[in-house]
Amino acid sequence: MRATFYDQQAANRRLSLLLMLSVAILLAALGFSIGFAYTGAIEGGAGFTVLAVVLGLALSIGSYYGGDSVVLRASGATAADPVRHQQLLNVVREMAIAANVPMPKVYLIEDTAPNAFATGRDPEHASVAITTGLLEKLDREALQGVIAHELGHVRNLDIRFMLLIGVLVGGIALLADMFLRSLWFGGGHRRSRDSGGGGAQAIMMVLALVLAVLAPIAARLVQMSVSRQREYLADATAVELTRNPVGLERALAAIATDHEVLEVANRATQHLYIVNPIKKFEERAAGLFTTHPAITDRIDRLRELRAASPLTDEERAVLTGLD
């Protein structure tokens, strides 16, 4: 049976929630094992977990309310001109009406590399940033697909969702770092010896050490997986808004195969863009986690929605060269 965009939306939401739950469980397991290893008591494990989550939430409040302005400034984005960028503003307004969200603020990034991203904590405080290269290299149909994708992120509250995942991942990293630093200075050894918790406490200390090393890596991988699922969801939402998979399909192919380098993008902002702005041939791509689904997979999903044949081997080879 051929999948509809409603099927894709439902499946991606379910998987995203499951992945978020797995990160929360990982944080709880790490906190409990560290607390029990230190205190030899169940109460200690529970208390340490709550402390880590509260601290992670406190550190994230600043980025929640001011993170969008920081990203826009770091990207060199300036407000779109109502006269010079009238067509762009019209497309954004059309897609905002279709998505039933307020008109977002629209920004331009002076860069020849085609790309775009959305940011903001909710639809009432949303912004869309588009590179000048995107306006120059895409026609109206493809531009509409890109804008619909970004407003899909806004309507689906992806920024807020990813913030929650970021809080959990940040809490894991913070908790693991605190524990490993305490071991480095001998705190863990001293507390374990003095508390007299016995064999169970020693086993929990080993478990805590293993989790402290592996949990941040696992949580980061889950975070990237959630990010990829939100891209699939935004693609499906774009089709719902435009009723035209071809526009977004053409836009993804054009952006992915463009050789221009988006200089303002970095490790902290790459996951925001519609297509990963850091190309495989760049030196800064080495060692990066994959923040986006493969372009070939995204295009094949869009083709499935219109009952078209999947990419040929030749088309796939071209698209996988830079993505």
C-alpha positions in Angstrom: 0.0 0.0 0.0 1.4 3.4 -1.0 2.1 5.7 2.0 0.4 9.1 2.2 1.9 12.2 3.8 -0.5 11.7 6.7 1.0 8.2 7.2 4.5 9.6 7.1 3.6 12.4 9.6 2.1 9.9 12.1 5.0 7.5 11.8 7.6 10.2 12.3 5.9 11.7 15.3 5.7 8.2 17.0 9.4 7.5 16.3 10.5 10.9 17.5 8.6 10.5 20.8 10.1 7.0 21.3 13.6 8.4 20.7 13.0 11.2 23.2 11.8 8.7 25.7 14.9 6.7 25.3 17.1 9.7 26.0 15.1 10.4 29.2 15.5 6.8 30.3 19.2 7.0 29.6 19.5 10.2 31.7 17.6 8.6 34.6 19.8 5.4 34.4 23.0 7.5 34.5 21.8 9.7 37.3 20.6 6.8 39.4 23.8 4.7 38.9 26.0 7.7 39.9 23.9 8.6 42.9 23.8 5.0 44.1 27.5 4.6 43.5 28.3 7.6 45.7 25.7 7.1 48.5 25.0 3.4 48.5 21.2 4.3 48.7 18.3 4.3 46.3 17.4 7.8 47.6 20.8 9.1 46.6 20.3 7.9 43.1 16.9 9.4 42.7 18.1 12.7 44.2 21.1 13.0 41.9 18.9 12.4 38.9 16.5 15.2 39.8 19.4 17.5 40.5 20.9 16.9 37.1 17.6 17.4 35.2 16.9 20.7 37.1 20.4 22.0 36.4 20.1 21.1 32.7 16.8 22.9 32.5 18.2 26.0 34.1 21.1 26.2 31.6 18.6 25.9 28.7 16.3 28.7 29.7 18.6 31.3 28.3 18.9 29.6 24.9 15.1 29.0 24.8 14.3 32.7 25.0 17.4 34.1 23.2 18.7 31.4 21.1 17.0 32.4 17.9 18.5 35.9 17.9 21.9 34.5 18.5 21.6 32.1 15.6 20.4 34.9 13.3 23.2 37.2 14.3 25.8 34.5 13.9 24.4 33.7 10.4 24.7 37.4 9.4 20.9 37.5 8.7 19.2 40.8 7.9 15.5 41.6 7.6 14.0 41.1 4.1 13.2 44.3 2.3 9.5 44.6 1.5 10.2 46.1 -2.0 13.3 44.1 -3.1 12.1 40.8 -1.8 8.3 41.1 -2.5 8.0 37.7 -4.2 9.7 35.9 -1.3 7.5 37.7 1.2 4.4 36.7 -0.8 5.4 33.1 -0.8 6.0 33.1 2.9 2.7 34.8 3.5 0.9 32.2 1.3 2.5 29.3 3.1 1.9 30.8 6.5 -1.8 31.0 5.7 -1.8 27.4 4.4 -0.1 26.3 7.6 -2.4 28.4 9.8 0.5 30.1 11.6 1.3 33.8 12.1 3.5 35.4 9.4 7.0 34.8 10.6 9.8 37.3 10.4 11.8 36.9 7.2 15.6 37.3 6.9 18.1 37.2 4.2 21.7 35.8 4.4 24.1 37.2 1.9 25.6 34.0 0.6 25.6 32.3 -2.8 25.1 28.8 -1.4 21.4 28.0 -1.5 19.9 27.0 1.8 17.3 28.1 4.4 16.3 27.5 8.1 13.6 28.3 10.5 14.1 29.3 14.2 12.1 30.5 17.2 10.5 29.0 20.2 6.9 28.9 18.8 4.8 30.1 15.8 4.2 33.5 17.5 8.0 34.0 17.7 9.2 32.4 14.5 11.7 33.5 11.9 12.7 32.2 8.5 16.1 32.9 7.0 16.9 32.3 3.3 20.2 32.7 1.6 20.4 35.0 -1.4 21.8 32.1 -3.4 18.5 30.3 -2.8 16.5 33.2 -4.3 18.8 33.4 -7.3 19.0 29.6 -8.1 15.4 28.4 -7.4 12.2 29.2 -9.3 9.0 30.0 -7.5 7.8 26.4 -7.4 11.0 25.1 -5.7 11.1 28.2 -3.4 7.5 27.4 -2.3 8.6 23.9 -1.4 11.5 25.2 0.7 9.3 27.8 2.5 6.6 25.2 3.1 9.2 22.8 4.7 10.4 25.6 7.0 6.9 26.6 8.0 6.3 22.9 8.6 9.0 23.1 11.3 7.3 26.1 12.7 3.8 24.5 12.8 5.1 21.2 14.1 6.9 23.0 17.0 10.2 21.3 16.0 12.3 24.0 17.6 10.6 23.4 20.9 10.8 19.6 20.5 14.5 19.7 19.7 15.0 22.0 22.7 13.6 19.4 25.0 15.9 16.8 23.5 18.8 19.2 23.8 18.0 19.7 27.5 18.0 15.9 28.1 21.2 15.4 26.1 22.8 18.4 27.8 21.9 17.0 31.2 23.5 13.6 30.3 26.7 15.3 29.2 26.8 17.5 32.3 26.2 14.6 34.6 28.8 12.4 33.0 31.4 15.2 33.0 30.8 15.9 36.7 31.1 12.2 37.6 34.3 11.7 35.6 35.9 14.8 37.0 35.1 13.7 40.5 36.8 10.3 39.8 39.8 12.1 38.4 40.2 13.9 41.7 39.6 10.8 43.7 36.1 11.7 45.0 34.5 8.5 43.8 37.0 6.3 45.4 36.9 8.1 48.7 33.1 8.1 48.9 32.8 4.5 47.9 35.3 3.4 50.6 33.8 5.6 53.3 30.1 4.7 52.7 30.6 0.9 53.0 27.9 0.2 50.5 29.3 -3.3 49.7 29.4 -5.2 46.5 26.2 -3.7 45.0 27.7 -0.2 45.3 31.0 -1.4 43.7 29.0 -2.9 40.8 27.0 0.3 40.4 30.3 2.3 40.4 31.5 0.3 37.4 28.1 0.7 35.7 28.2 4.4 36.3 31.7 4.7 34.8 30.6 2.8 31.7 27.5 4.9 31.3 29.4 8.1 31.9 31.6 7.3 28.9 29.0 5.9 26.6 25.8 7.7 27.5 26.8 11.1 26.0 27.7 9.5 22.7 24.5 7.5 22.6 22.4 10.5 23.5 24.0 12.6 20.8 23.3 9.8 18.3 19.6 9.7 19.4 19.4 13.5 19.1 20.7 13.4 15.6 18.2 10.6 14.8 15.4 12.8 16.2 16.6 15.6 14.0 16.5 13.4 10.9 12.9 12.3 11.8 11.8 16.0 12.1 13.2 16.6 8.6 11.1 13.8 7.2 8.1 15.2 9.1 8.7 18.7 7.7 9.0 17.3 4.2 5.6 15.6 4.6 4.1 18.7 6.0 5.4 20.7 3.0 3.6 18.4 0.7 0.4 18.8 2.7 0.7 22.6 2.5 1.6 22.9 -1.2 -0.1 19.7 -2.6 3.0 19.5 -4.8 5.8 17.1 -4.0 7.7 18.1 -7.1 8.6 21.6 -6.0 10.3 20.4 -2.8 11.9 17.4 -4.6 13.5 19.8 -7.2 14.6 22.2 -4.4 16.3 19.4 -2.4 18.2 18.1 -5.4 19.3 21.6 -6.4 20.6 22.5 -2.9 22.3 19.1 -2.4 24.2 19.2 -5.7 25.3 22.9 -5.4 29.0 23.2 -4.9 28.9 26.5 -3.1 30.1 26.4 0.6 27.9 28.2 3.2 30.6 29.8 5.3 28.4 31.0 8.1 27.1 27.5 8.9 28.9 25.6 11.7 28.5 22.5 13.9 26.1 24.3 16.2 23.7 25.5 13.4 24.0 22.9 10.7 21.0 20.9 11.9 18.7 23.9 11.4 19.1 24.1 7.6 16.8 22.3 5.2 19.9 20.5 3.7 23.1 19.9 5.6 25.2 23.0 4.7 28.5 21.3 5.5 29.4 19.3 2.4 31.3 16.0 2.4 34.3 17.5 0.6 34.9 20.2 3.3 37.5 19.6 6.0 35.1 20.7 8.7 32.9 17.7 7.7 35.3 15.2 9.2 34.0 13.6 12.4 30.6 15.2 12.2 27.4 13.4 13.2 24.9 13.1 10.4 22.2 15.7 11.2 20.0 15.1 8.1 18.5 12.1 6.3 20.1 11.2 3.0 18.8 13.4 0.2 18.2 10.3 -1.8 15.9 8.9 0.9 14.0 12.2 1.2 13.5 12.5 -2.5 12.4 8.8 -2.8 9.8 9.4 -0.1 8.5 12.4 -2.0 8.3 10.4 -5.2 6.4 7.7 -3.4 3.8 10.3 -2.5 3.1 10.9 -6.2 3.4 7.3 -7.2 6.6 8.1 -9.2 9.5 5.7 -9.7 12.4 5.9 -7.2 15.7 7.5 -8.2 17.8 5.7 -10.7 21.3 4.6 -9.9 22.7 7.5 -12.0 20.6 10.1 -10.2 21.5 8.5 -6.9 25.2 8.7 -7.6 25.0 12.4 -8.4 23.0 13.2 -5.3 25.2 11.2 -2.9 28.4 12.9 -4.0 28.0 16.1 -2.0 25.1 15.4 0.5 
